[in-house]
Amino acid sequence: MRGFLKQFAPDVFRPDEISILEDALEDAWRRVESSNAPWASEEYSTAGRTILARYIIMMANGGERDAKWLAALPLATKTDPQNARNDLT
């Protein structure tokens, strides 16, 4: 999945930041696959990864650089993002 994010944010992030975002995307996608979510299926996987990638990029554009947080937030079911962050610790 390395390189997938670059198509959505070319020349926006430094290489070390891209690595963090790619780690987050890989972690989030593993979680989706292990949950057996319908959009993890072969038929929907490109759309699912795209949605996750765009959300991770949006959060990174806002300054977030914590890979665990970037991976967890798009999958969080809570409405309070601060509580989702606390769940990670």
Helices and strands as residue ranges (DSSP letters): G 5-7, H 15-35, G 38-40, H 45-61, H 67-72, G 73-75, H 81-88
